[in-house]
């Protein structure tokens, strides 16, 4: 394997203490490594005789970096700093097959805020009155580095906490420092070492090898002050410092630092090892702040491996980091605390020896090359064979029955979950458990407290509820293991809402424990009723049999090995009281394993008809008003495998949107256990055919002819037909200069668009570039294209409105001049949806040129007003609960590529030219359409590139920032309610990121 490391610093930087040892060890295993460093750095001495070193600028021209003269298989970019990003992109432009791994060793956000002494948000969006920022080229730009991270095939993390910097989920691995065997060799004679470096023999020695920066300056100052305290207390102590110095630091003391320190400057790595070996103590100072907490200083492994007593910040110790027994710890990093801990070591030789031995043992185990190098090689192999099929955890919307000989595809997906023998819930799940996926374990700690408080409050107000609807729970049973059946029924008995009945239908189970178990529960509580079928009839007939026992106002569905949380029916009852018109009520759901550990939540959209046709987003907990259930005569035989979906489709098609209500809370726990798979290996086709049949039956009933296609074998797409003749479409492209953008856009439309009945309306906003003007004149000769000129100030709304007024086309497609067509059927897809009854604006799936999502819908409230869904997700990833690959409703879509009927534009009186001339006019247009009852959609099957906001010029100028703020304020005031609660986005999801992370 050819591995190219691209470093942000020179051969003396801290990164080389990681890169050098890894490169040498990888070479021993037969792999070829090379290193690229910044252009202003010297190329010697190389960390290893076998490690070629080149400058960033020379990378593209060097074909001799590796012995086989082949390009790198893996680019390991060491941090996402700006010089690394540029060098990496230049290399990948010539060698696009190289897989990119980016290493995070620091909290880049904290570094930026510290260096510029400016809040991160102000760096991203400077205030109009701010002075222009002079960007340091060796630091990462706050937006560019996130973009760079999104393009990576994998991420390595020095500290797992740094994963929070990732804009989207990535395949990642912790990359520990490793120590060369020489680091563990016997130390030199202390007297000889001291004589070599002219170190006095009397004082105690504290070695600090490292530079002084704006980030660690205050911490290290406290170490110097601590040593001053010791000297004032008649304990002679000397800091021996190596590495770069800092004049600002040296001038900041009120005492001569030469009295407490000896600065040796730069020394070789072997010299550092010798110095460490003579230290009476080694101290890594550090205040508990984001910069320190999220990194791991490269000196610490060296400190520990030296076998000398170490004093480290407490936040670096713990089960997954440093053994607390191998060091003394600092809680406050105050000079007095550091001095006290040093005095403990100096005055207690036994303690010093014990700490040194424990430290060395910890280092030998944790930083040994063998395991760590094998780990990174395994990670490289995974990256080289990366699968873009999704997150790696099963995310399932629709389910077939779990209790019969035929099981669905979704049952077999459960095999991916870890199997555990214990049946006791774990308070701290193992690190690899799916509960840690997207930090769901931390989310549950908060929501479980909230649920407990809700239960207390609900019981206090239960008697004062205006009504107390009775809920009938239908529970079909077949051959389920006794412990899961008991867990299921016990979860109903534990409900804090008492007005329920559990209607159980045993479908002629052959397992001998089923009937006695059910009968014992029925005797225990009169609310439990049971019927025992004389023959097996499968899920639909069994559930209908359970329904014959039901006397409640609403019907709720429960599977025989699943569980309800104690407050599930209370939430359902209060929702019924607040929404007496509701025919369908559904909640969010998650999974629960054998140990009772919850994971894999499905946080759903509010009613989203178009998404519902692609996947069963209702599922569980599903509840249906009894008269609605009766009106469709319950479940239908022949739809097993999609019986819940078929039921919901039949009731939904006669329901108004206000009659389908969503409870945004996980009120249902689906049991995920290995034994829930069944015997029939044809289960996938069984569920597949049942789903297709249910959707087709729905389309037949409502009179819609639309071929149904499978999406990845799990979900569905409807191809709505276009009428003959095709509706006329006007594609409106505003532009000003930037021929480099406009020409590829127009040419891609002309060359790649399969749809035939369209015209292009180019609106020129006072172009001045001669080549652009010449190109526009040439375009006018094309019968499909007309060019109009609007020389006024840039007003996106006005430019589009002006062009739309001039056309008689039925459908309008707004298109930015920085887009390019990818999929030839893009316009067919957009138009086929735009002309459907009840549809407002239709948006496309837009990609950055680096193949990651730029837009797949607009979510209100993220980052303030609105942001794009799934930004930076790879084009092939399916996103949260597969939504990035399915047609779905959204509150809004971007005007960069937006189709709608002209009559809608007329009804809404166009884009808002007065209040929103530049930003958010597309969002406002969509929200006004939704306000009138239209549904806005995104279809991922219309695919284009979008070089986001390339045409806006300097968006950071004071004038631009002032205008942006004005338009943001307008949106915040006008659309405050939907910004606070977007119905197409679950409130349990993050308002900080676009990747559908959980809101912890």
HUWOLIN-V11915 format. One line per field, one symbol per residue. psi: psi as a letter, one per 40 degrees, with the letter a starting at -180 (. if undefined). burial: # if it has 9 or more other C-alpha atoms within 8 Angstrom, else .. Layout:
# HUWOLIN-V11915
psi = ???
burial = ???
This chain:
# HUWOLIN-V11915
psi = hhhhhhieaaeeiddeedddddddddddeeihiihhiideiieiiididehhhiiddeddeheedidefiihdhhghgifidddddddddddddgeehihhhhheigddddddddefhidddddgiideiiihhhhdeihhdddddddddeieihihdhddedeehdiiihihhgiiihiddeeihiihdddddddefhiddiihhhghiihiddeddddddddddddddddefghihhhiiaiihddddeeieiheedeihheahiiddddddddeehdihhgihigiddddeaghedddddddeeihihiideeiidebhhdeeiiihddeiddddddddddddegddddddddddddddddddeidcddddddddddddddfhhfeaeehhhhdiiiieeidhiidddddedeiihidiehhhdgiideiedehffdddddddddddddddddddddeddeidigihhhhhghhhfiiddddddddddddehehegiihhhhhffiehdedddddddddddheehiihhieiheidddddddddeeheidihihhieeiihidedddddddddddgeehdhhiiiiaihadeehiifighiiihgddddedigecbihhihhddddddefaihieehdfddddddddddeeiideehhhhgigehhhhhideeiadheedddddddddddddddddddefhhhihiihfedaihhghiiihiiihhhhhgiihafdddddddddddddehdhdgiihhhhhgfiehddddddddddeehdehihihgeaihgddddddddddeieidhhhhhiefihhdhdedddddddddeihehbihiihiiieffihdhfihhiehecdiihifheiideieahfedeeihiiidiiiedghiiiddddddefaihdddgddiedddddddddddeeihhihheehhiihghfdeeageeidddddddddddddddddfdddddgheehheeiiedieefiig.
burial = .##########...#############...########..#.#..#....######..##..#.##...################.##.###..#..##########..#####...#.#.##..###..........####.################..#...###.#..###.####..#...#..#..##........##########..###.#############...############..##......#..###.##.#....#################..######.################..###...###.#####..#.#.###.###.##.....##.##########..###..##..#..##..##.....#...##.########.#######.##.#...............#####.#####..#....#..##..#..........############.#.######.##..###..##########....##.###.##.....######....##########.##.######################.###.#..###########################.#################.##..#.###..#####.########..#...################.###....##.###.#######.###.....#.#.##...######......#############.##.###.##..####..##########....##.##..##....####.#....#######.##....###########################...##########..#############.##########..##########################.##..#.####..###############...##############...#....#.#.###.#..##.###...#.##.###########.#######.
